[in-house]
Amino acid sequence: MRLNENIAVSTSRILLVPYDAHHVEQYHKWMEDPSIREATASERLSLEEEYENQASWRESPDKLTFIVCAPLPQGHDGPPGAQEGKKGAVLAGVGDAVHRMVGDVNLFLSPWDGDDEDEQEQKEKEAKTYYTAEIDIMIADPEFRGKGLGRAAVATFLSFVRRRLDGVLAEYTGSLGVADANIDGKPVLRDVVAKINADNKASIVLFKALGFKQRGETNYFGEIQMVFEGFGERDDGWERMNSGVMGDGYEELVYDRSQLKK
């Protein structure tokens, strides 16, 4: 997705930056770990294929991706890009240097296919166009696991999605055919879903703590669905409830690539 191409999101607990080509080598190293591939249901890819994926994800209007990094230094007088840069900017290759990269967080958009709709729901659907989003989080670096970074990353990421929801849906629906986009209806993000291996207790606890609830039972693939219903339809004080999880000082900053080697 192009929406976040030049945006970094910073709090006192986490830094999110757009997934760029200079991240690919480290990402590829993470995905060489069989346990990570199993946990993320991913296939082993060559480095060249990972570069192709990164470029594809940037262009894909149905996928929003950030690299999760350790938080920027707090309380310094200079700009938030580690040691140097422009005020209000995160320097690519500095704030997100390899040793600061810890994982990624993603959102996949698709049309919502509601089951067992009653008459009122059907009337509402005629006036709106509903969509759903699947979210996943990976903390790849073992050193950073168990420290609350995954929870902080998801909370911060979803705060970004809430703030930018009109733009997220506009980019996605703009890629659809007229029949699918239903241009007479108002686009609404009906729910956000996390598909989690039933044995992954830590992830289940993470999403429960953020207000997600289990839908149904464990499926054939050994997964359960944790769902946040009505994510784009109601203002329930998301940031107020999760401010302690995200950390202080939520900021959307310019992602400055001027110092990257060409």
NUVORO-716848 format. One line per 3 residues: their letters; for each residue x, y, z of N, C-alpha, C. Coordinates in nm, 4 decimals. Layout:
REM NUVORO-716848
A> X,Y,Z,X,Y,Z,X,Y,Z  ... $
REM end
This chain:
REM NUVORO-716848
MRL> 0.0840,-0.1195,0.0000,0.0000,0.0000,0.0000,0.0874,0.1243,0.0000  0.0474,0.2211,-0.0796,0.1241,0.3447,-0.0909,0.0993,0.4414,0.0247  -0.0100,0.4225,0.0958,-0.0511,0.5176,0.1980,0.0592,0.5498,0.2974 $
NEN> 0.1324,0.4474,0.3428,0.2328,0.4669,0.4475,0.3756,0.4719,0.3931  0.3908,0.4929,0.2634,0.5223,0.4857,0.2001,0.6233,0.5811,0.2631  0.5786,0.6968,0.3084,0.6695,0.7979,0.3622,0.6368,0.8347,0.5069 $
IAV> 0.5744,0.7419,0.5792,0.5320,0.7694,0.7158,0.5937,0.6684,0.8115  0.6524,0.7186,0.9191,0.6945,0.6354,1.0318,0.6071,0.6723,1.1511  0.5795,0.5750,1.2366,0.4964,0.5982,1.3543,0.5795,0.5682,1.4780 $
STS> 0.5850,0.6656,1.5677,0.6727,0.6542,1.6845,0.5951,0.6750,1.8138  0.6230,0.5907,1.9130,0.5790,0.6141,2.0504,0.6990,0.5866,2.1408  0.6782,0.6022,2.2698,0.7886,0.5761,2.3633,0.8210,0.4279,2.3742 $
RIL> 0.7349,0.3406,2.3176,0.7573,0.1964,2.3299,0.7891,0.1268,2.1993  0.7651,0.1926,2.0858,0.7761,0.1221,1.9572,0.8025,0.2200,1.8444  0.8622,0.1714,1.7378,0.8765,0.2480,1.6141,0.8320,0.1600,1.4991 $
LVP> 0.7437,0.2127,1.4147,0.6997,0.1434,1.2945,0.7470,0.2224,1.1728  0.8090,0.1538,1.0779,0.8560,0.2190,0.9556,0.8065,0.1395,0.8350  0.7872,0.2050,0.7203,0.7439,0.1312,0.6008,0.8480,0.0282,0.5591 $
YDA> 0.8007,-0.0857,0.5116,0.8897,-0.1942,0.4688,0.9585,-0.1533,0.3390  1.0910,-0.1362,0.3464,1.1700,-0.0849,0.2344,1.2691,-0.1908,0.1858  1.3282,-0.1649,0.0702,1.4223,-0.2606,0.0120,1.5419,-0.2859,0.1044 $
HHV> 1.5868,-0.1836,0.1785,1.7048,-0.2042,0.2635,1.6749,-0.2905,0.3870  1.5471,-0.3245,0.4096,1.5116,-0.4153,0.5183,1.5132,-0.5617,0.4752  1.5161,-0.5871,0.3451,1.4879,-0.7198,0.2931,1.5910,-0.8230,0.3387 $
EQY> 1.7180,-0.7896,0.3387,1.8189,-0.8890,0.3777,1.7951,-0.9403,0.5197  1.7650,-0.8490,0.6124,1.7387,-0.8927,0.7496,1.6083,-0.9717,0.7566  1.5089,-0.9275,0.6846,1.3814,-1.0003,0.6821,1.4028,-1.1424,0.6298 $
HKW> 1.4856,-1.1543,0.5253,1.5147,-1.2859,0.4682,1.5844,-1.3753,0.5711  1.6760,-1.3194,0.6481,1.7443,-1.3971,0.7525,1.6431,-1.4484,0.8549  1.5478,-1.3626,0.8933,1.4442,-1.4078,0.9865,1.3692,-1.5280,0.9299 $
MED> 1.3313,-1.5158,0.8027,1.2458,-1.6187,0.7419,1.3216,-1.7467,0.7068  1.4525,-1.7483,0.7258,1.5288,-1.8717,0.7112,1.5079,-1.9638,0.8310  1.4517,-1.9095,0.9387,1.4262,-1.9879,1.0589,1.2982,-2.0690,1.0386 $
PSI> 1.3077,-2.2032,1.0394,1.1887,-2.2866,1.0159,1.0760,-2.2603,1.1154  1.1101,-2.2291,1.2399,1.0062,-2.2055,1.3411,0.9270,-2.0790,1.3100  0.9937,-1.9776,1.2547,0.9236,-1.8550,1.2166,0.8353,-1.8800,1.0956 $
REA> 0.8866,-1.9582,1.0000,0.8031,-1.9894,0.8833,0.6791,-2.0674,0.9241  0.6965,-2.1595,1.0182,0.5818,-2.2380,1.0640,0.4807,-2.1499,1.1366  0.5316,-2.0609,1.2228,0.4426,-1.9736,1.2995,0.3673,-1.8752,1.2113 $
TAS> 0.4289,-1.8353,1.1000,0.3661,-1.7378,1.0106,0.3050,-1.8022,0.8867  0.3057,-1.9354,0.8822,0.2510,-2.0097,0.7667,0.3114,-1.9599,0.6358  0.4440,-1.9458,0.6353,0.5147,-1.8904,0.5196,0.6008,-1.9968,0.4527 $
ERL> 0.6215,-1.9794,0.3232,0.7109,-2.0672,0.2492,0.8519,-2.0094,0.2492  0.9491,-2.0977,0.2345,1.0872,-2.0507,0.2247,1.1081,-1.9903,0.0863  1.1622,-1.8685,0.0833,1.1852,-1.7970,-0.0421,1.3331,-1.7628,-0.0565 $
SLE> 1.3750,-1.7442,-0.1792,1.5115,-1.6956,-0.2044,1.5168,-1.5466,-0.1724  1.6381,-1.4947,-0.1601,1.6542,-1.3515,-0.1350,1.5927,-1.2708,-0.2491  1.6124,-1.3158,-0.3706,1.5543,-1.2456,-0.4862,1.4017,-1.2428,-0.4775 $
EEY> 1.3430,-1.3530,-0.4358,1.1970,-1.3579,-0.4215,1.1486,-1.2662,-0.3100  1.2291,-1.2532,-0.2042,1.1919,-1.1616,-0.0960,1.1932,-1.0167,-0.1451  1.2913,-0.9822,-0.2276,1.2937,-0.8467,-0.2855,1.1699,-0.8242,-0.3725 $
ENQ> 1.1312,-0.9249,-0.4479,1.0120,-0.9136,-0.5314,0.8876,-0.8967,-0.4452  0.8824,-0.9698,-0.3341,0.7687,-0.9567,-0.2424,0.7596,-0.8163,-0.1853  0.8752,-0.7642,-0.1418,0.8753,-0.6299,-0.0834,0.8206,-0.5275,-0.1827 $
ASW> 0.8653,-0.5340,-0.3067,0.8180,-0.4405,-0.4091,0.6690,-0.4601,-0.4350  0.6263,-0.5850,-0.4367,0.4852,-0.6150,-0.4607,0.3982,-0.5623,-0.3474  0.4430,-0.5817,-0.2222,0.3643,-0.5360,-0.1079,0.3508,-0.3843,-0.1071 $
RES> 0.4536,-0.3143,-0.1518,0.4446,-0.1683,-0.1575,0.3370,-0.1243,-0.2563  0.3232,-0.1947,-0.3662,0.2262,-0.1570,-0.4690,0.0860,-0.2108,-0.4393  0.0764,-0.3178,-0.3619,-0.0512,-0.3862,-0.3415,-0.1472,-0.3008,-0.2583 $
PDK> -0.2650,-0.2668,-0.3109,-0.3588,-0.1816,-0.2386,-0.4348,-0.2533,-0.1280  -0.4179,-0.3847,-0.1169,-0.4906,-0.4584,-0.0136,-0.4009,-0.5004,0.1021  -0.2761,-0.4519,0.1059,-0.1824,-0.4933,0.2110,-0.1101,-0.3713,0.2684 $
LTF> -0.1237,-0.3517,0.3978,-0.0557,-0.2432,0.4692,0.0487,-0.3054,0.5611  0.1747,-0.2643,0.5442,0.2851,-0.3294,0.6151,0.3794,-0.2277,0.6789  0.4203,-0.2565,0.8006,0.5265,-0.1817,0.8680,0.6297,-0.2806,0.9218 $
IVC> 0.7549,-0.2365,0.9249,0.8590,-0.3068,0.9999,0.8556,-0.2539,1.1430  0.8593,-0.3452,1.2391,0.8582,-0.3095,1.3809,1.0023,-0.2936,1.4287  1.0293,-0.1804,1.4929,1.1642,-0.1518,1.5430,1.1585,-0.1136,1.6906 $
APL> 1.2735,-0.1242,1.7563,1.2857,-0.0755,1.8930,1.2555,0.0742,1.8949  1.2042,0.1272,2.0059,1.1661,0.2688,2.0104,1.2856,0.3606,1.9949  1.2568,0.4792,1.9435,1.3608,0.5802,1.9299,1.4023,0.6317,2.0670 $
PQG> 1.5244,0.6816,2.0786,1.5672,0.7408,2.2056,1.4733,0.8541,2.2459  1.4393,0.8588,2.3726,1.3470,0.9593,2.4225,1.4226,1.0697,2.4959  1.3662,1.1902,2.4887,1.4172,1.2992,2.5699,1.5382,1.3710,2.5159 $
HDG> 1.5844,1.3385,2.3937,1.6993,1.4101,2.3384,1.6505,1.5348,2.2656  1.7389,1.6287,2.2437,1.7015,1.7549,2.1797,1.7016,1.7460,2.0284  1.7733,1.6497,1.9749,1.7812,1.6367,1.8305,1.6587,1.5703,1.7729 $
PPG> 1.6574,1.5518,1.6428,1.5439,1.4907,1.5749,1.5338,1.3418,1.6046  1.4119,1.2844,1.5954,1.3948,1.1441,1.6293,1.4366,1.0502,1.5179  1.5659,1.0460,1.4880,1.6157,0.9529,1.3886,1.7438,0.8927,1.4386 $
AQE> 1.7593,0.8838,1.5687,1.8806,0.8444,1.6383,1.9723,0.9646,1.6484  2.0854,0.9700,1.5743,2.1841,1.0736,1.5976,2.1725,1.1954,1.5057  2.1060,1.1786,1.3932,2.1088,1.2875,1.2963,1.9837,1.2853,1.2108 $
GKK> 1.9616,1.3910,1.1346,1.8462,1.3957,1.0462,1.7724,1.5260,1.0556  1.6562,1.5318,0.9970,1.5740,1.6515,0.9978,1.4714,1.6415,1.1098  1.4347,1.7564,1.1648,1.3351,1.7585,1.2719,1.2040,1.7014,1.2206 $
GAV> 1.1415,1.6172,1.3034,1.0151,1.5579,1.2647,1.0299,1.4447,1.1657  1.1503,1.3887,1.1554,1.1746,1.2815,1.0587,1.2474,1.1649,1.1243  1.2262,1.0471,1.0697,1.3034,0.9284,1.1066,1.3963,0.8982,0.9906 $
LAG> 1.5240,0.8929,1.0182,1.6215,0.8664,0.9132,1.6245,0.7180,0.8791  1.5928,0.6864,0.7553,1.5997,0.5475,0.7086,1.7430,0.4978,0.7204  1.7600,0.3792,0.7766,1.8930,0.3236,0.7962,1.9561,0.3615,0.9280 $
VGD> 1.8937,0.4537,1.0011,1.9447,0.4952,1.1326,1.8444,0.4559,1.2407  1.7268,0.5182,1.2386,1.6229,0.4812,1.3337,1.5797,0.3366,1.3183  1.5961,0.2833,1.1966,1.5580,0.1442,1.1695,1.6789,0.0608,1.1270 $
AVH> 1.7941,0.0895,1.1853,1.9142,0.0108,1.1570,1.8888,-0.1362,1.1882  1.9666,-0.2231,1.1270,1.9433,-0.3678,1.1384,1.9301,-0.4125,1.2833  2.0159,-0.3621,1.3717,2.0111,-0.4074,1.5112,1.8884,-0.3565,1.5845 $
RMV> 1.8135,-0.2648,1.5217,1.6914,-0.2119,1.5832,1.5645,-0.2771,1.5276  1.5768,-0.3524,1.4189,1.4622,-0.4211,1.3592,1.4246,-0.5437,1.4431  1.2951,-0.5591,1.4720,1.2538,-0.6727,1.5551,1.1440,-0.7592,1.4922 $
GDV> 1.0749,-0.7097,1.3890,0.9681,-0.7896,1.3295,0.8854,-0.7090,1.2314  0.7619,-0.7528,1.2067,0.6738,-0.6779,1.1181,0.5289,-0.6944,1.1616  0.4430,-0.6052,1.1103,0.3004,-0.6097,1.1380,0.2279,-0.5759,1.0085 $
NLF> 0.1209,-0.6514,0.9793,0.0549,-0.6414,0.8488,-0.0965,-0.6415,0.8620  -0.1609,-0.5802,0.7628,-0.3060,-0.5819,0.7513,-0.3411,-0.6191,0.6080  -0.4308,-0.7175,0.5921,-0.4747,-0.7619,0.4596,-0.6239,-0.7336,0.4467 $
LSP> -0.6628,-0.6542,0.3486,-0.8018,-0.6154,0.3304,-0.8727,-0.7051,0.2299  -1.0008,-0.7288,0.2533,-1.0818,-0.8061,0.1593,-1.2285,-0.7710,0.1823  -1.3159,-0.8029,0.0863,-1.4593,-0.7803,0.1075,-1.5096,-0.8629,0.2247 $
WDG> -1.6033,-0.8072,0.2990,-1.6610,-0.8767,0.4138,-1.7765,-0.9633,0.3671  -1.7772,-1.0857,0.4106,-1.8822,-1.1792,0.3716,-1.9532,-1.2247,0.4972  -2.0526,-1.1473,0.5393,-2.1222,-1.1769,0.6640,-2.2130,-1.2968,0.6512 $
DDE> -2.2185,-1.3778,0.7557,-2.3071,-1.4937,0.7588,-2.4251,-1.4663,0.8504  -2.5356,-1.5290,0.8193,-2.6534,-1.5238,0.9069,-2.6985,-1.3809,0.9352  -2.7051,-1.3001,0.8324,-2.7499,-1.1626,0.8505,-2.9003,-1.1596,0.8777 $
DEQ> -2.9418,-1.0759,0.9732,-3.0845,-1.0569,0.9920,-3.1313,-0.9430,0.9016  -3.2608,-0.9121,0.9071,-3.3180,-0.8127,0.8155,-3.2560,-0.6753,0.8347  -3.2314,-0.6369,0.9611,-3.1728,-0.5056,0.9871,-3.0316,-0.4980,0.9313 $
EQK> -2.9524,-0.6041,0.9505,-2.8162,-0.6056,0.8974,-2.8166,-0.5945,0.7460  -2.9132,-0.6609,0.6815,-2.9210,-0.6550,0.5366,-2.9514,-0.5125,0.4895  -3.0395,-0.4428,0.5606,-3.0712,-0.3041,0.5252,-2.9476,-0.2154,0.5402 $
EKE> -2.8721,-0.2383,0.6481,-2.7507,-0.1603,0.6697,-2.6497,-0.1872,0.5594  -2.6398,-0.3131,0.5189,-2.5427,-0.3495,0.4162,-2.5771,-0.2855,0.2821  -2.7078,-0.2639,0.2578,-2.7481,-0.2004,0.1337,-2.7022,-0.0556,0.1288 $
AKT> -2.6855,0.0069,0.2459,-2.6446,0.1479,0.2519,-2.4933,0.1640,0.2652  -2.4232,0.0540,0.2900,-2.2789,0.0604,0.3106,-2.2120,-0.0548,0.2361  -2.0821,-0.0436,0.2194,-2.0043,-0.1545,0.1656,-1.9058,-0.1972,0.2729 $
YYT> -1.9167,-0.3204,0.3180,-1.8363,-0.3680,0.4295,-1.7095,-0.4381,0.3812  -1.6043,-0.4186,0.4605,-1.4773,-0.4854,0.4346,-1.4253,-0.5437,0.5652  -1.3352,-0.6384,0.5515,-1.2716,-0.6990,0.6679,-1.1210,-0.6897,0.6510 $
AEI> -1.0483,-0.7012,0.7605,-0.9017,-0.6956,0.7551,-0.8444,-0.8038,0.8442  -0.7479,-0.8767,0.7915,-0.6754,-0.9755,0.8710,-0.5441,-0.9141,0.9154  -0.5143,-0.9250,1.0426,-0.3918,-0.8675,1.0976,-0.2982,-0.9782,1.1442 $
DIM> -0.1677,-0.9568,1.1251,-0.0709,-1.0482,1.1860,0.0494,-0.9702,1.2356  0.1121,-1.0253,1.3369,0.2274,-0.9620,1.4008,0.3363,-1.0669,1.4178  0.4596,-1.0281,1.3892,0.5741,-1.1177,1.4085,0.6835,-1.0418,1.4827 $
IAD> 0.7224,-1.0924,1.5979,0.8433,-1.0450,1.6654,0.9481,-1.1518,1.6393  1.0337,-1.1262,1.5417,1.1255,-1.2283,1.4925,1.2496,-1.2437,1.5784  1.2957,-1.1343,1.6355,1.4181,-1.1382,1.7140,1.3871,-1.1885,1.8547 $
PEF> 1.4388,-1.3052,1.8924,1.4078,-1.3629,2.0244,1.4426,-1.2694,2.1406  1.5423,-1.1844,2.1198,1.5847,-1.0929,2.2262,1.4725,-0.9981,2.2670  1.3814,-0.9704,2.1751,1.2767,-0.8720,2.2008,1.1423,-0.9358,2.2343 $
RGK> 1.1368,-1.0668,2.2418,1.0107,-1.1326,2.2757,0.9864,-1.1274,2.4259  0.8594,-1.1315,2.4630,0.8230,-1.1330,2.6033,0.8397,-1.0000,2.6731  0.8538,-0.8924,2.5959,0.8738,-0.7597,2.6545,0.7586,-0.6644,2.6231 $
GLG> 0.6525,-0.7181,2.5655,0.5371,-0.6345,2.5358,0.5459,-0.5585,2.4054  0.6508,-0.5830,2.3251,0.6648,-0.5083,2.2002,0.5595,-0.5490,2.0977  0.5225,-0.6771,2.0954,0.4193,-0.7201,2.0018,0.2877,-0.6508,2.0295 $
RAA> 0.2507,-0.6460,2.1551,0.1260,-0.5795,2.1934,0.1323,-0.4305,2.1625  0.2464,-0.3673,2.1920,0.2621,-0.2249,2.1621,0.2552,-0.1997,2.0125  0.3147,-0.2903,1.9349,0.3148,-0.2733,1.7896,0.1739,-0.2830,1.7326 $
VAT> 0.0955,-0.3828,1.7786,-0.0408,-0.3987,1.7279,-0.1274,-0.2803,1.7684  -0.1172,-0.2368,1.8936,-0.1973,-0.1237,1.9401,-0.1644,0.0034,1.8629  -0.0352,0.0278,1.8401,0.0067,0.1470,1.7672,-0.0341,0.1385,1.6208 $
FLS> -0.0165,0.0213,1.5625,-0.0542,-0.0013,1.4233,-0.2041,0.0226,1.4025  -0.2866,-0.0318,1.4906,-0.4307,-0.0148,1.4752,-0.4735,0.1289,1.5039  -0.3993,0.1999,1.5879,-0.4265,0.3429,1.6060,-0.3989,0.4188,1.4766 $
FVR> -0.2897,0.3820,1.4086,-0.2603,0.4416,1.2785,-0.3728,0.4116,1.1790  -0.4183,0.2868,1.1767,-0.5256,0.2489,1.0846,-0.6516,0.3295,1.1144  -0.6868,0.3464,1.2407,-0.8049,0.4253,1.2764,-0.7912,0.5688,1.2277 $
RRL> -0.6764,0.6283,1.2504,-0.6557,0.7681,1.2113,-0.6578,0.7846,1.0595  -0.6126,0.6828,0.9887,-0.5988,0.6917,0.8432,-0.7002,0.6042,0.7697  -0.8086,0.5683,0.8376,-0.8995,0.4680,0.7832,-0.9607,0.5091,0.6492 $
DGV> -0.9993,0.6349,0.6354,-1.0578,0.6792,0.5082,-0.9591,0.6589,0.3934  -0.8327,0.6925,0.4172,-0.7309,0.6758,0.3137,-0.7024,0.5300,0.2845  -0.6992,0.4464,0.3899,-0.6774,0.3023,0.3716,-0.7866,0.2428,0.2839 $
LAE> -0.9124,0.2734,0.3171,-1.0238,0.2181,0.2406,-1.0315,0.2768,0.1009  -0.9961,0.4041,0.0872,-0.9996,0.4663,-0.0457,-0.8979,0.4017,-0.1392  -0.7761,0.3759,-0.0890,-0.6752,0.3130,-0.1737,-0.7177,0.1712,-0.2113 $
YTG> -0.7744,0.0994,-0.1157,-0.8167,-0.0371,-0.1443,-0.9352,-0.0403,-0.2405  -1.0404,0.0335,-0.2106,-1.1598,0.0280,-0.2951,-1.1333,0.0872,-0.4330  -1.0376,0.1789,-0.4423,-1.0036,0.2349,-0.5730,-0.9452,0.1333,-0.6676 $
SLG> -0.8965,0.0218,-0.6120,-0.8371,-0.0829,-0.6954,-0.9404,-0.1849,-0.7415  -1.0613,-0.1777,-0.6871,-1.1631,-0.2767,-0.7182,-1.2429,-0.2362,-0.8415  -1.3060,-0.3328,-0.9028,-1.3971,-0.3017,-1.0115,-1.5200,-0.2317,-0.9580 $
VAD> -1.5911,-0.1625,-1.0438,-1.7083,-0.0859,-1.0009,-1.8095,-0.1754,-0.9314  -1.8306,-0.2968,-0.9834,-1.9290,-0.3871,-0.9246,-1.8906,-0.4259,-0.7827  -1.7588,-0.4461,-0.7596,-1.7136,-0.4849,-0.6266,-1.7113,-0.3679,-0.5311 $
ANI> -1.6742,-0.2519,-0.5833,-1.6572,-0.1359,-0.4968,-1.7900,-0.0793,-0.4498  -1.9013,-0.1047,-0.5256,-2.0328,-0.0543,-0.4868,-2.0236,0.0940,-0.4524  -1.9932,0.1754,-0.5525,-1.9577,0.3151,-0.5287,-2.0705,0.3958,-0.4660 $
DGK> -2.1934,0.3425,-0.4658,-2.3037,0.4134,-0.4025,-2.3069,0.3896,-0.2513  -2.2318,0.2913,-0.2052,-2.2315,0.2595,-0.0631,-2.1107,0.3188,0.0061  -2.1244,0.3445,0.1355,-2.0137,0.3975,0.2140,-1.9240,0.2830,0.2574 $
PVL> -1.7928,0.2869,0.2273,-1.7037,0.1779,0.2704,-1.6830,0.1792,0.4216  -1.6936,0.0639,0.4818,-1.6790,0.0502,0.6271,-1.5912,-0.0710,0.6559  -1.4938,-0.0546,0.7444,-1.4146,-0.1689,0.7901,-1.4925,-0.2353,0.9029 $
RDV> -1.5583,-0.3455,0.8710,-1.6511,-0.4094,0.9644,-1.5784,-0.4746,1.0814  -1.4709,-0.5461,1.0522,-1.4001,-0.6113,1.1617,-1.2530,-0.6322,1.1261  -1.1746,-0.6596,1.2296,-1.0333,-0.6945,1.2152,-1.0158,-0.8324,1.2779 $
VAK> -0.9501,-0.9232,1.2044,-0.9401,-1.0630,1.2452,-0.7943,-1.1061,1.2541  -0.7600,-1.1746,1.3615,-0.6281,-1.2369,1.3752,-0.6479,-1.3877,1.3754  -0.5821,-1.4574,1.2820,-0.5885,-1.6033,1.2767,-0.4636,-1.6574,1.3463 $
INA> -0.4842,-1.7309,1.4535,-0.3743,-1.7694,1.5421,-0.3762,-1.9198,1.5651  -0.2586,-1.9818,1.5611,-0.2489,-2.1230,1.5977,-0.2990,-2.1394,1.7420  -0.3857,-2.2375,1.7622,-0.4478,-2.2566,1.8938,-0.3460,-2.2817,2.0039 $
DNK> -0.2258,-2.3261,1.9677,-0.1208,-2.3505,2.0667,-0.0411,-2.2247,2.1007  -0.0641,-2.1167,2.0256,0.0121,-1.9938,2.0456,-0.0563,-1.9081,2.1527  -0.0401,-1.9502,2.2773,-0.1096,-1.8855,2.3887,-0.0708,-1.7381,2.4037 $
ASI> 0.0556,-1.7062,2.3752,0.1010,-1.5684,2.3929,0.0268,-1.4741,2.2989  0.0085,-1.5154,2.1733,-0.0625,-1.4308,2.0775,-0.2101,-1.4176,2.1130  -0.2691,-1.5256,2.1619,-0.4094,-1.5206,2.2022,-0.4277,-1.4214,2.3164 $
VLF> -0.3390,-1.4268,2.4137,-0.3444,-1.3330,2.5268,-0.3251,-1.1902,2.4770  -0.2314,-1.1710,2.3840,-0.2034,-1.0380,2.3290,-0.3305,-0.9758,2.2712  -0.3989,-1.0501,2.1849,-0.5164,-0.9928,2.1178,-0.6353,-0.9792,2.2130 $
KAL> -0.6497,-1.0697,2.3075,-0.7556,-1.0547,2.4079,-0.7366,-0.9261,2.4868  -0.6125,-0.8969,2.5213,-0.5840,-0.7764,2.5993,-0.6188,-0.6493,2.5238  -0.6219,-0.6575,2.3910,-0.6535,-0.5408,2.3089,-0.8011,-0.5345,2.2695 $
GFK> -0.8830,-0.6219,2.3267,-1.0265,-0.6157,2.3018,-1.0786,-0.7110,2.1977  -0.9939,-0.7991,2.1441,-1.0387,-0.8990,2.0475,-1.1060,-1.0145,2.1223  -1.2050,-1.0776,2.0567,-1.2761,-1.1905,2.1157,-1.2732,-1.3093,2.0200 $
QRG> -1.2706,-1.4290,2.0775,-1.2659,-1.5485,1.9931,-1.3983,-1.5685,1.9212  -1.3870,-1.6023,1.7905,-1.5047,-1.6348,1.7098,-1.4974,-1.7822,1.6719  -1.5954,-1.8594,1.7136,-1.5998,-1.9998,1.6766,-1.4966,-2.0839,1.7493 $
ETN> -1.4801,-2.2045,1.6967,-1.3881,-2.3006,1.7567,-1.2630,-2.3163,1.6706  -1.1707,-2.3975,1.7160,-1.0490,-2.4257,1.6397,-1.0859,-2.4903,1.5067  -1.0272,-2.4413,1.3979,-1.0627,-2.4942,1.2659,-0.9766,-2.6148,1.2274 $
YFG> -0.9965,-2.6606,1.1060,-0.9262,-2.7790,1.0552,-0.7749,-2.7608,1.0584  -0.7288,-2.6360,1.0417,-0.5851,-2.6076,1.0366,-0.5258,-2.5811,1.1751  -0.6057,-2.6003,1.2790,-0.5559,-2.5792,1.4145,-0.5509,-2.4335,1.4536 $
EIQ> -0.6278,-2.3483,1.3839,-0.6282,-2.2046,1.4103,-0.7583,-2.1621,1.4774  -0.7493,-2.0555,1.5547,-0.8690,-1.9885,1.6038,-0.8687,-1.8462,1.5485  -0.9863,-1.7855,1.5473,-0.9985,-1.6470,1.5028,-1.0267,-1.5578,1.6226 $
MVF> -0.9429,-1.4557,1.6372,-0.9675,-1.3511,1.7354,-1.0147,-1.2285,1.6571  -1.1298,-1.1735,1.6964,-1.1969,-1.0733,1.6141,-1.2267,-0.9474,1.6948  -1.2029,-0.8318,1.6305,-1.2483,-0.7038,1.6859,-1.3640,-0.6577,1.5982 $
EGF> -1.4869,-0.6764,1.6482,-1.6076,-0.6434,1.5722,-1.6297,-0.4917,1.5685  -1.6794,-0.4447,1.4555,-1.7166,-0.3040,1.4434,-1.6002,-0.2073,1.4520  -1.4816,-0.2529,1.4122,-1.3607,-0.1706,1.4307,-1.3741,-0.0332,1.3658 $
GER> -1.4305,-0.0287,1.2458,-1.4402,0.0986,1.1752,-1.5746,0.1655,1.1870  -1.6603,0.1147,1.2761,-1.7964,0.1671,1.2858,-1.8247,0.2409,1.4158  -1.7373,0.2279,1.5130,-1.7665,0.2892,1.6424,-1.6419,0.3516,1.7018 $
DDG> -1.6638,0.4573,1.7761,-1.5546,0.5216,1.8483,-1.5658,0.4795,1.9938  -1.4829,0.3837,2.0326,-1.4929,0.3317,2.1687,-1.3701,0.3664,2.2516  -1.3078,0.4773,2.2166,-1.1935,0.5215,2.2952,-1.0733,0.4313,2.2823 $
WER> -1.0481,0.3802,2.1602,-0.9380,0.2854,2.1373,-0.8062,0.3375,2.1943  -0.7688,0.4605,2.1580,-0.6382,0.5115,2.2021,-0.6365,0.5362,2.3519  -0.7482,0.5807,2.4062,-0.7538,0.6019,2.5511,-0.7353,0.4699,2.6248 $
MNS> -0.8015,0.3648,2.5769,-0.7915,0.2336,2.6424,-0.6529,0.1723,2.6289  -0.5859,0.2013,2.5173,-0.4602,0.1327,2.4873,-0.3376,0.2234,2.4925  -0.3549,0.3439,2.5457,-0.2418,0.4369,2.5499,-0.1266,0.3822,2.6329 $
GVM> -0.1579,0.3130,2.7416,-0.0510,0.2561,2.8230,0.0230,0.1456,2.7522  -0.0470,0.0747,2.6623,0.0155,-0.0324,2.5852,0.1055,0.0258,2.4776  0.0555,0.1274,2.4072,0.1316,0.1892,2.2973,0.2539,0.2638,2.3475 $
GDG> 0.2400,0.3252,2.4629,0.3425,0.4167,2.5100,0.2990,0.5596,2.4850  0.3775,0.6528,2.5323,0.3428,0.7948,2.5205,0.3924,0.8533,2.3886  0.3374,0.9697,2.3574,0.3911,1.0519,2.2490,0.3706,0.9972,2.1099 $
YEE> 0.2506,0.9435,2.0811,0.2233,0.8958,1.9447,0.2501,1.0078,1.8448  0.3352,0.9772,1.7451,0.3658,1.0737,1.6397,0.3752,1.0032,1.5050  0.3250,1.0689,1.4029,0.3474,1.0252,1.2661,0.4522,1.1177,1.2057 $
LVY> 0.5646,1.0596,1.1668,0.6821,1.1358,1.1242,0.7161,1.1053,0.9791  0.7886,1.1966,0.9183,0.8369,1.1748,0.7818,0.9432,1.0655,0.7834  0.9337,0.9732,0.6893,1.0353,0.8695,0.6746,1.1339,0.9180,0.5695 $
DRS> 1.2509,0.9613,0.6160,1.3496,1.0320,0.5337,1.4555,0.9349,0.4818  1.4559,0.9127,0.3491,1.5496,0.8196,0.2862,1.6741,0.8889,0.2294  1.6950,1.0139,0.2639,1.8017,1.0906,0.1993,1.9422,1.0388,0.2309 $
QLK> 1.9592,0.9665,0.3426,2.0911,0.9191,0.3813,2.1209,0.7766,0.3343  2.0241,0.7129,0.2694,2.0481,0.5778,0.2212,2.1457,0.5769,0.1056  2.2297,0.4752,0.1010,2.3239,0.4614,-0.0103,2.2490,0.4235,-0.1364 $
K> 2.2853,0.4824,-0.2465,2.2183,0.4541,-0.3746,2.3081,0.3722,-0.4653 $
REM end
